[in-house]
Amino acid sequence: MDEMRVRAAEPGDAGAVLAFWQEAAEGVSVSDDLDGVRLLIRRDPEALLLAERGGEVVGTVIAGFDGWRCHLYRLAVAPWARRQGVATALLAAAERRFAELGGRRVDAMVLDSNGLGRRAWSARGYGRQTDWARWVKPLKR
C-alpha cells in the first residue's frame, strides 16, 4: 500500500475534491461547487487539507481558523480507505495547524444523521455540545 501524505489543496485540486465529496462525504453543502472550493483555497490556502495515497485523494478536512475559533468541516474518507488512519492523520494535521495559529478550542460540524461520523469524531476525543444549536441563513448570490 502506498504511503499516505497530507497536504494543503491547491486551486487545481477543486474538481477532484468535488468528485471525491460526491463519493465519500455525507450531505451536500451550499458551497459544493468549483467557485466555492476555489474561493476557500484562495481565501485560506492552508485550510483545505487532503490525504493522498499514490496521488489519489483518500480524505479531506477543512480546518478553518477565523482568528477567534477553530472550525472543522467536511471530514470525509473514501469508503474503501476507512479505518486505516486517514481521519486520524487529517485531524492531527488540522490540530497542529490550529495550535500553530494560536487556536484554543476546536469545533466540528457533524450531521446528526451521520452515525459513522459521530463515532469517528468521538473516537478522536470530540464530544457533542448540547447547549448550543447552529443557526443558518443562506446568502443570495
NORDA-V586234 format. One record per residue. N is the residue number from 1. RES is the residue in one letter. OMEGA is omega in radians with two decimals (999 if undefined). D_FIRST is the distance of its C-alpha to the first C-alpha in whole Angstrom. Layout:
BEGIN
N/RES/OMEGA/D_FIRST ; N/RES/OMEGA/D_FIRST
END
This chain:
BEGIN
1/M/3.12/0 ; 2/D/3.08/4 ; 3/E/3.12/7 ; 4/M/3.01/9 ; 5/R/3.10/12 ; 6/V/3.13/16 ; 7/R/3.05/19 ; 8/A/3.11/22 ; 9/A/3.07/22 ; 10/E/-3.10/25 ; 11/P/-3.14/27 ; 12/G/3.14/25 ; 13/D/-2.98/23 ; 14/A/-3.13/25 ; 15/G/3.13/25 ; 16/A/3.11/21 ; 17/V/3.12/22 ; 18/L/3.10/24 ; 19/A/3.12/23 ; 20/F/3.14/20 ; 21/W/3.09/22 ; 22/Q/-3.12/24 ; 23/E/-2.86/21 ; 24/A/-3.03/20 ; 25/A/3.04/23 ; 26/E/3.05/26 ; 27/G/3.14/29 ; 28/V/3.12/31 ; 29/S/3.10/32 ; 30/V/-3.12/35 ; 31/S/-3.10/33 ; 32/D/3.03/30 ; 33/D/-3.08/31 ; 34/L/3.13/31 ; 35/D/-3.12/34 ; 36/G/-3.13/33 ; 37/V/3.12/29 ; 38/R/3.10/31 ; 39/L/3.09/33 ; 40/L/-3.10/31 ; 41/I/3.13/29 ; 42/R/-3.08/32 ; 43/R/-3.12/34 ; 44/D/-3.01/31 ; 45/P/-3.13/29 ; 46/E/-3.00/27 ; 47/A/-3.09/27 ; 48/L/-3.10/24 ; 49/L/3.13/21 ; 50/L/2.94/18 ; 51/A/-3.11/14 ; 52/E/2.96/12 ; 53/R/3.13/8 ; 54/G/3.14/9 ; 55/G/-3.13/12 ; 56/E/3.09/12 ; 57/V/3.09/14 ; 58/V/3.12/13 ; 59/G/3.10/16 ; 60/T/2.88/19 ; 61/V/3.02/22 ; 62/I/-3.12/25 ; 63/A/-3.07/27 ; 64/G/3.08/30 ; 65/F/-3.09/33 ; 66/D/-3.10/37 ; 67/G/-3.12/38 ; 68/W/-3.09/39 ; 69/R/3.11/36 ; 70/C/-3.07/33 ; 71/H/3.09/31 ; 72/L/3.14/28 ; 73/Y/2.95/27 ; 74/R/2.96/25 ; 75/L/-3.13/22 ; 76/A/3.11/20 ; 77/V/3.10/16 ; 78/A/-3.11/15 ; 79/P/-3.12/16 ; 80/W/-3.09/13 ; 81/A/-3.11/11 ; 82/R/3.14/14 ; 83/R/3.09/14 ; 84/Q/3.07/11 ; 85/G/-3.10/13 ; 86/V/3.13/13 ; 87/A/3.11/17 ; 88/T/3.14/17 ; 89/A/3.12/16 ; 90/L/-3.13/18 ; 91/L/3.08/21 ; 92/A/3.12/21 ; 93/A/3.12/21 ; 94/A/-3.12/24 ; 95/E/3.04/26 ; 96/R/3.12/26 ; 97/R/-3.13/27 ; 98/F/3.14/30 ; 99/A/3.13/31 ; 100/E/3.14/31 ; 101/L/-3.14/33 ; 102/G/3.13/35 ; 103/G/-3.09/34 ; 104/R/-3.14/36 ; 105/R/-3.11/34 ; 106/V/2.96/32 ; 107/D/-3.11/32 ; 108/A/3.06/30 ; 109/M/-3.11/31 ; 110/V/3.10/30 ; 111/L/3.10/31 ; 112/D/-3.09/33 ; 113/S/-3.08/32 ; 114/N/-3.12/28 ; 115/G/3.11/28 ; 116/L/3.12/24 ; 117/G/-3.14/25 ; 118/R/3.11/27 ; 119/R/3.13/26 ; 120/A/3.12/23 ; 121/W/-3.13/25 ; 122/S/-3.14/27 ; 123/A/-3.12/24 ; 124/R/3.02/24 ; 125/G/3.12/28 ; 126/Y/3.12/29 ; 127/G/-3.14/32 ; 128/R/3.07/34 ; 129/Q/-3.00/38 ; 130/T/-3.08/40 ; 131/D/3.11/43 ; 132/W/3.00/42 ; 133/A/3.12/42 ; 134/R/3.08/40 ; 135/W/-3.08/43 ; 136/V/3.04/42 ; 137/K/3.08/44 ; 138/P/3.09/42 ; 139/L/3.08/44 ; 140/K/-3.13/45 ; 141/R/999/44
END
